[in-house]
Amino acid sequence: MILADGTAAAYVEDLRQLFREYARELNVDLSFQAFEEELTSLPGVYAPPSGRLLIAMEGGACYLIWIGLRMVIARSTPAAVAGVRERTISHKRIFWEGFLSDALNPKVAVFFLALLPQFVTRSSTLGTTTQLLILGITSNVVAICLNVIIVVFASAATSAIRKRTGWITWLNRATGAVLIGLGLRLAREKI
């Protein structure tokens, strides 16, 4: 597989096409994040030194098929890394690490700055800042509650899957079949 610098002028049009295909597959209107402006300014924020954009070329299909075959024929064992002890981390520490990584993520701030103002009314007795704070806090409280529910179910599912080697085998083979299918599709498109 060859990794090429995607910011080179020769690849910019290919990048636009890849980005548009990705957006089409999402089936979500990305105009709220200035998607078209991002495409017209490519390489834009992805240009060095602050950005990096690589394109995987040649051999990608073979690599996908190879990984898929390895997953299909591999013996399944419970998901664990050999020789590494599983360490226990407190739930409180996990929560605060997640909270801090979310709170300090500039993308989250940009998202809220783009989303929340449309719900603020100037004629309200509350000030604009107060309304933004209430909306932001409400959004975070709802997100935390939903994330706790998701984590509890994901933890239970992980525990159940780790105890059943048959499930791990099935998941590995299903994932391998998907990778093989993607590799064959990619190879067919290249021909």
C-alpha positions as CSV (number, residue, x, y, z in Angstrom):
1,M,0.0,0.0,0.0
2,I,1.2,3.5,-0.9
3,L,0.4,6.5,1.2
4,A,0.4,9.7,-0.9
5,D,0.3,13.3,0.3
6,G,-3.4,14.2,-0.3
7,T,-2.7,17.9,-0.2
8,A,-0.7,17.8,-3.5
9,A,-2.4,19.6,-6.3
10,A,-2.7,16.4,-8.3
11,Y,-5.1,14.9,-5.7
12,V,-7.3,17.8,-4.7
13,E,-10.1,17.0,-7.2
14,D,-10.0,13.3,-6.1
15,L,-10.2,14.5,-2.5
16,R,-13.3,16.6,-3.3
17,Q,-14.9,13.5,-4.9
18,L,-14.1,11.3,-1.9
19,F,-15.4,13.9,0.5
20,R,-18.6,14.3,-1.5
21,E,-19.1,10.5,-1.7
22,Y,-18.6,10.3,2.1
23,A,-21.2,13.1,2.6
24,R,-23.6,11.3,0.3
25,E,-23.3,8.0,2.2
26,L,-23.9,9.8,5.5
27,N,-27.3,11.0,4.2
28,V,-27.0,14.1,6.4
29,D,-26.9,17.7,5.3
30,L,-23.4,18.9,6.3
31,S,-24.1,22.6,5.4
32,F,-24.2,23.5,9.1
33,Q,-20.4,22.9,9.2
34,A,-19.6,24.8,6.0
35,F,-19.0,21.6,4.0
36,E,-19.0,23.2,0.6
37,E,-16.7,26.0,1.7
38,E,-14.3,23.3,3.1
39,L,-14.3,21.5,-0.3
40,T,-13.7,24.6,-2.3
41,S,-10.8,25.6,-0.1
42,L,-9.1,22.2,-0.1
43,P,-6.4,21.4,1.0
44,G,-7.2,24.3,3.4
45,V,-7.0,23.2,7.1
46,Y,-5.5,19.8,6.0
47,A,-2.4,21.4,4.6
48,P,0.9,21.1,6.5
49,P,2.3,22.2,8.9
50,S,-0.9,22.2,11.0
51,G,-2.7,19.5,9.1
52,R,-2.1,16.2,7.3
53,L,-4.1,14.3,4.7
54,L,-3.0,11.1,3.3
55,I,-4.5,9.0,0.5
56,A,-4.1,5.2,0.6
57,M,-3.4,3.9,-2.9
58,E,-2.5,0.7,-4.6
59,G,-2.9,-2.5,-2.7
60,G,-5.8,-1.3,-0.5
61,A,-8.1,-4.0,-2.0
62,C,-5.5,-6.8,-1.4
63,Y,-4.9,-5.6,2.1
64,L,-8.6,-5.6,3.0
65,I,-9.0,-9.1,1.5
66,W,-5.9,-10.3,3.4
67,I,-7.1,-8.9,6.8
68,G,-10.6,-10.3,6.1
69,L,-9.2,-13.8,5.3
70,R,-7.1,-13.7,8.5
71,M,-10.2,-12.9,10.6
72,V,-12.3,-15.6,8.9
73,I,-9.7,-18.4,9.5
74,A,-8.3,-17.3,12.8
75,R,-9.0,-19.2,16.0
76,S,-11.0,-17.0,18.3
77,T,-10.1,-16.4,21.9
78,P,-11.6,-14.0,24.4
79,A,-10.6,-10.4,23.6
80,A,-7.4,-9.8,25.6
81,V,-3.9,-8.7,24.8
82,A,-1.4,-11.4,25.5
83,G,1.0,-10.6,28.4
84,V,-0.9,-7.5,29.5
85,R,-2.6,-7.4,32.9
86,E,-6.0,-5.8,32.9
87,R,-5.9,-2.9,35.3
88,T,-8.8,-1.6,37.2
89,I,-9.7,2.1,36.8
90,S,-12.3,3.7,39.0
91,H,-15.5,4.8,37.5
92,K,-15.0,8.3,38.8
93,R,-11.6,8.6,37.0
94,I,-13.1,7.3,33.8
95,F,-15.9,9.9,34.0
96,W,-13.7,12.8,34.7
97,E,-11.2,11.8,31.9
98,G,-14.1,11.6,29.5
99,F,-15.6,14.9,30.7
100,L,-12.2,16.7,30.5
101,S,-11.5,15.4,27.0
102,D,-14.9,16.5,25.9
103,A,-14.8,19.9,27.6
104,L,-11.3,20.7,26.3
105,N,-12.0,19.5,22.7
106,P,-12.2,22.6,20.5
107,K,-14.6,20.8,18.1
108,V,-17.2,20.6,20.8
109,A,-17.0,24.4,21.4
110,V,-17.3,25.1,17.7
111,F,-20.3,22.7,17.4
112,F,-22.1,24.4,20.3
113,L,-21.2,27.9,19.0
114,A,-22.7,26.9,15.6
115,L,-25.8,25.1,16.9
116,L,-27.0,26.9,20.0
117,P,-27.4,30.5,18.8
118,Q,-30.4,29.4,16.6
119,F,-32.3,28.6,19.8
120,V,-31.6,31.9,21.5
121,T,-34.3,34.6,21.4
122,R,-33.3,38.3,21.8
123,S,-36.8,39.2,23.2
124,S,-36.3,36.8,26.2
125,T,-36.0,38.3,29.7
126,L,-33.0,36.1,30.1
127,G,-29.8,37.4,28.5
128,T,-28.2,35.8,25.6
129,T,-25.3,34.4,27.7
130,T,-27.7,32.9,30.2
131,Q,-29.8,31.3,27.5
132,L,-26.6,29.8,25.9
133,L,-25.4,28.5,29.3
134,I,-28.8,26.9,30.1
135,L,-28.9,25.2,26.6
136,G,-25.3,24.0,26.9
137,I,-25.8,22.6,30.4
138,T,-29.1,21.0,29.4
139,S,-27.5,19.4,26.4
140,N,-24.6,18.1,28.5
141,V,-26.9,16.7,31.2
142,V,-29.0,14.8,28.6
143,A,-25.8,13.6,26.9
144,I,-24.3,12.3,30.1
145,C,-27.5,10.4,31.0
146,L,-27.6,8.8,27.6
147,N,-24.0,8.0,27.6
148,V,-24.3,6.3,31.0
149,I,-27.1,4.1,29.6
150,I,-25.0,3.3,26.5
151,V,-21.9,2.5,28.6
152,V,-23.9,0.2,30.9
153,F,-25.3,-1.8,28.0
154,A,-22.0,-1.8,26.1
155,S,-20.3,-3.1,29.3
156,A,-22.8,-5.9,29.7
157,A,-22.6,-6.8,26.0
158,T,-18.8,-6.9,26.2
159,S,-18.8,-9.1,29.3
160,A,-21.3,-11.5,27.6
161,I,-19.3,-11.6,24.4
162,R,-16.0,-12.3,26.2
163,K,-17.5,-15.2,28.0
164,R,-18.7,-16.9,24.8
165,T,-16.0,-17.9,22.4
166,G,-18.7,-18.9,19.8
167,W,-19.9,-15.3,19.7
168,I,-16.3,-14.0,19.2
169,T,-15.8,-16.5,16.4
170,W,-19.0,-15.4,14.7
171,L,-18.2,-11.7,15.1
172,N,-14.7,-12.2,13.7
173,R,-16.0,-14.2,10.7
174,A,-18.7,-11.6,10.0
175,T,-16.3,-8.8,10.2
176,G,-13.8,-10.7,8.0
177,A,-16.5,-11.3,5.4
178,V,-17.4,-7.6,5.4
179,L,-13.7,-6.7,4.8
180,I,-13.4,-9.3,2.1
181,G,-16.5,-7.9,0.4
182,L,-15.2,-4.3,0.6
183,G,-11.8,-5.4,-0.8
184,L,-13.5,-7.2,-3.7
185,R,-15.7,-4.2,-4.4
186,L,-12.7,-1.9,-4.3
187,A,-10.7,-4.3,-6.6
188,R,-13.7,-4.5,-9.0
189,E,-13.9,-0.7,-9.2
190,K,-10.2,-0.4,-10.1
191,I,-10.6,-2.8,-13.0
